[in-house]
Amino acid sequence: MNLFDRRELNNGVGNALSRAVELTVTPIIFGFLGWLLDGRLGTRPLFMFVFFAFVLGYTLWKEYVLYGKAMDEEQAKLFGRRGEDGQA
């Protein structure tokens, strides 16, 4: 495995780890903040569920959009190569 391949593999692992942490930790943090707010207002567990669900929905939507954008870029690369000489 050459240096470029190793670098690409390490970048992929790092990106996957950062996305996994963002998908799990961010909703938990906001759920905890909602739990604290519920404790002050006496509305337990309303804000905890609302904050958790909202942030989880947002992070899933963001990942969906980023995935679609990445796939569009990859398709443009493939179709761009095909168009140069007219053959696959």
Rosetta constraint file for C-alpha pairs under 8 A:
AtomPair CA 1 CA 5 HARMONIC 6.24 0.50
AtomPair CA 1 CA 6 HARMONIC 6.66 0.50
AtomPair CA 2 CA 6 HARMONIC 6.40 0.50
AtomPair CA 3 CA 7 HARMONIC 6.12 0.50
AtomPair CA 4 CA 8 HARMONIC 6.21 0.50
AtomPair CA 5 CA 9 HARMONIC 6.15 0.50
AtomPair CA 6 CA 10 HARMONIC 6.13 0.50
AtomPair CA 7 CA 11 HARMONIC 6.10 0.50
AtomPair CA 8 CA 12 HARMONIC 6.14 0.50
AtomPair CA 9 CA 13 HARMONIC 6.28 0.50
AtomPair CA 10 CA 14 HARMONIC 6.12 0.50
AtomPair CA 11 CA 15 HARMONIC 6.07 0.50
AtomPair CA 12 CA 16 HARMONIC 6.11 0.50
AtomPair CA 13 CA 17 HARMONIC 6.13 0.50
AtomPair CA 14 CA 18 HARMONIC 6.18 0.50
AtomPair CA 15 CA 19 HARMONIC 6.18 0.50
AtomPair CA 16 CA 20 HARMONIC 6.11 0.50
AtomPair CA 17 CA 21 HARMONIC 6.19 0.50
AtomPair CA 18 CA 22 HARMONIC 6.13 0.50
AtomPair CA 19 CA 23 HARMONIC 6.07 0.50
AtomPair CA 20 CA 24 HARMONIC 6.30 0.50
AtomPair CA 21 CA 25 HARMONIC 5.55 0.50
AtomPair CA 21 CA 26 HARMONIC 7.68 0.50
AtomPair CA 22 CA 26 HARMONIC 5.49 0.50
AtomPair CA 22 CA 59 HARMONIC 7.70 0.50
AtomPair CA 23 CA 27 HARMONIC 7.06 0.50
AtomPair CA 23 CA 56 HARMONIC 7.09 0.50
AtomPair CA 23 CA 59 HARMONIC 6.23 0.50
AtomPair CA 23 CA 60 HARMONIC 7.42 0.50
AtomPair CA 24 CA 28 HARMONIC 6.56 0.50
AtomPair CA 25 CA 29 HARMONIC 6.12 0.50
AtomPair CA 26 CA 30 HARMONIC 6.35 0.50
AtomPair CA 26 CA 55 HARMONIC 7.23 0.50
AtomPair CA 26 CA 56 HARMONIC 7.83 0.50
AtomPair CA 27 CA 31 HARMONIC 5.91 0.50
AtomPair CA 27 CA 51 HARMONIC 7.52 0.50
AtomPair CA 27 CA 52 HARMONIC 4.98 0.50
AtomPair CA 27 CA 53 HARMONIC 7.47 0.50
AtomPair CA 27 CA 55 HARMONIC 5.35 0.50
AtomPair CA 27 CA 56 HARMONIC 5.40 0.50
AtomPair CA 28 CA 32 HARMONIC 6.11 0.50
AtomPair CA 28 CA 52 HARMONIC 6.62 0.50
AtomPair CA 29 CA 33 HARMONIC 6.28 0.50
AtomPair CA 30 CA 34 HARMONIC 6.12 0.50
AtomPair CA 30 CA 48 HARMONIC 7.51 0.50
AtomPair CA 30 CA 51 HARMONIC 5.67 0.50
AtomPair CA 30 CA 52 HARMONIC 5.77 0.50
AtomPair CA 30 CA 55 HARMONIC 7.15 0.50
AtomPair CA 31 CA 35 HARMONIC 6.15 0.50
AtomPair CA 31 CA 47 HARMONIC 7.70 0.50
AtomPair CA 31 CA 48 HARMONIC 4.63 0.50
AtomPair CA 31 CA 49 HARMONIC 6.56 0.50
AtomPair CA 31 CA 50 HARMONIC 7.90 0.50
AtomPair CA 31 CA 51 HARMONIC 5.52 0.50
AtomPair CA 31 CA 52 HARMONIC 4.50 0.50
AtomPair CA 32 CA 36 HARMONIC 6.29 0.50
AtomPair CA 32 CA 48 HARMONIC 6.56 0.50
AtomPair CA 33 CA 37 HARMONIC 6.24 0.50
AtomPair CA 33 CA 48 HARMONIC 7.12 0.50
AtomPair CA 33 CA 51 HARMONIC 8.00 0.50
AtomPair CA 34 CA 38 HARMONIC 5.99 0.50
AtomPair CA 34 CA 45 HARMONIC 7.98 0.50
AtomPair CA 34 CA 46 HARMONIC 7.87 0.50
AtomPair CA 34 CA 47 HARMONIC 4.66 0.50
AtomPair CA 34 CA 48 HARMONIC 3.94 0.50
AtomPair CA 34 CA 49 HARMONIC 7.44 0.50
AtomPair CA 34 CA 50 HARMONIC 7.69 0.50
AtomPair CA 34 CA 51 HARMONIC 5.96 0.50
AtomPair CA 34 CA 52 HARMONIC 7.76 0.50
AtomPair CA 35 CA 39 HARMONIC 6.22 0.50
AtomPair CA 35 CA 44 HARMONIC 6.94 0.50
AtomPair CA 35 CA 45 HARMONIC 6.57 0.50
AtomPair CA 35 CA 47 HARMONIC 6.55 0.50
AtomPair CA 35 CA 48 HARMONIC 4.72 0.50
AtomPair CA 36 CA 40 HARMONIC 6.51 0.50
AtomPair CA 37 CA 41 HARMONIC 6.19 0.50
AtomPair CA 37 CA 47 HARMONIC 6.94 0.50
AtomPair CA 37 CA 48 HARMONIC 7.94 0.50
AtomPair CA 38 CA 42 HARMONIC 5.38 0.50
AtomPair CA 38 CA 43 HARMONIC 4.88 0.50
AtomPair CA 38 CA 44 HARMONIC 4.75 0.50
AtomPair CA 38 CA 45 HARMONIC 6.26 0.50
AtomPair CA 38 CA 46 HARMONIC 6.84 0.50
AtomPair CA 38 CA 47 HARMONIC 5.96 0.50
AtomPair CA 38 CA 48 HARMONIC 6.99 0.50
AtomPair CA 39 CA 43 HARMONIC 6.97 0.50
AtomPair CA 39 CA 44 HARMONIC 6.37 0.50
AtomPair CA 43 CA 47 HARMONIC 7.41 0.50
AtomPair CA 44 CA 48 HARMONIC 7.48 0.50
AtomPair CA 45 CA 49 HARMONIC 6.35 0.50
AtomPair CA 46 CA 50 HARMONIC 6.26 0.50
AtomPair CA 47 CA 51 HARMONIC 5.81 0.50
AtomPair CA 48 CA 52 HARMONIC 6.02 0.50
AtomPair CA 49 CA 53 HARMONIC 5.89 0.50
AtomPair CA 50 CA 54 HARMONIC 5.98 0.50
AtomPair CA 51 CA 55 HARMONIC 6.08 0.50
AtomPair CA 52 CA 56 HARMONIC 5.99 0.50
AtomPair CA 53 CA 57 HARMONIC 5.95 0.50
AtomPair CA 54 CA 58 HARMONIC 6.16 0.50
AtomPair CA 55 CA 59 HARMONIC 6.13 0.50
AtomPair CA 56 CA 60 HARMONIC 6.16 0.50
AtomPair CA 57 CA 61 HARMONIC 6.08 0.50
AtomPair CA 58 CA 62 HARMONIC 6.07 0.50
AtomPair CA 59 CA 63 HARMONIC 6.17 0.50
AtomPair CA 60 CA 64 HARMONIC 6.18 0.50
AtomPair CA 61 CA 65 HARMONIC 6.25 0.50
AtomPair CA 62 CA 66 HARMONIC 6.15 0.50
AtomPair CA 63 CA 67 HARMONIC 5.99 0.50
AtomPair CA 64 CA 68 HARMONIC 6.22 0.50
AtomPair CA 65 CA 69 HARMONIC 6.19 0.50
AtomPair CA 66 CA 70 HARMONIC 6.14 0.50
AtomPair CA 67 CA 71 HARMONIC 6.17 0.50
AtomPair CA 68 CA 72 HARMONIC 6.15 0.50
AtomPair CA 69 CA 73 HARMONIC 6.28 0.50
AtomPair CA 70 CA 74 HARMONIC 6.27 0.50
AtomPair CA 71 CA 75 HARMONIC 6.14 0.50
AtomPair CA 72 CA 76 HARMONIC 6.15 0.50
AtomPair CA 73 CA 77 HARMONIC 6.31 0.50
AtomPair CA 74 CA 78 HARMONIC 6.34 0.50
AtomPair CA 75 CA 79 HARMONIC 6.03 0.50
AtomPair CA 76 CA 80 HARMONIC 5.71 0.50
AtomPair CA 77 CA 81 HARMONIC 6.34 0.50
AtomPair CA 78 CA 82 HARMONIC 6.43 0.50
AtomPair CA 79 CA 83 HARMONIC 6.19 0.50
AtomPair CA 80 CA 84 HARMONIC 6.68 0.50
AtomPair CA 81 CA 85 HARMONIC 7.80 0.50
AtomPair CA 81 CA 88 HARMONIC 7.82 0.50
AtomPair CA 82 CA 86 HARMONIC 5.89 0.50
AtomPair CA 82 CA 87 HARMONIC 5.59 0.50
AtomPair CA 82 CA 88 HARMONIC 5.04 0.50
AtomPair CA 83 CA 87 HARMONIC 7.07 0.50
